Amino acid sequence: MKCCKLLADGVMEFLPFRRTIATGFYDGPTEGFTECSECKQTYFFRKLDWDALQDVRITGFGPLQMSLDTIARRLKLKQLSNRPLLLVPPLSDPLEAFVKELLANHASRVAAVTGAWPGRSSVWREVRGRDLQSVSDWFLFLGVSKGR
């Protein structure tokens, strides 16, 4: 498995995220926080789009300056070290505000992900400085097919 810093656009590889806090979930994580299993860089992630069969999910990632363990402590989660994926129960107002603040950052990378979380991707593209709201079709933008 490669470090997140070595992922290449155009090469199908497993994403190196093994510990994840999901703050949103629909047949898999839709938003939350994850950590590279190699370099321990923490990212927020958010689902941007998916195909009709939900085989391919377009996910935006952005680096955070806070460790995944620190986020878990702030959210008062105790089981993170034992589990690769932890779903967050409904949060109180101050904790929900903390999560929204972290998720409000802009994604700097976008991936077209297939398979169960964290999945595999052949697209790990830089989007820093781009207005992500202006992208009307993520599949077209990334050159990925919406169907089989």
Secondary structure as GFF3:
##gff-version 3
##sequence-region A 1 148
A	DSSP	three_ten_helix	4	6	.	.	.	ID=ss1
A	DSSP	beta_strand	13	14	.	.	.	ID=ss2
A	DSSP	beta_strand	17	25	.	.	.	ID=ss3
A	DSSP	beta_strand	29	36	.	.	.	ID=ss4
A	DSSP	beta_strand	42	50	.	.	.	ID=ss5
A	DSSP	beta_strand	56	64	.	.	.	ID=ss6
A	DSSP	alpha_helix	68	74	.	.	.	ID=ss7
A	DSSP	three_ten_helix	80	82	.	.	.	ID=ss8
A	DSSP	beta_strand	85	87	.	.	.	ID=ss9
A	DSSP	alpha_helix	93	103	.	.	.	ID=ss10
A	DSSP	beta_strand	109	114	.	.	.	ID=ss11
A	DSSP	beta_strand	120	126	.	.	.	ID=ss12
A	DSSP	three_ten_helix	132	134	.	.	.	ID=ss13
A	DSSP	alpha_helix	138	142	.	.	.	ID=ss14
###
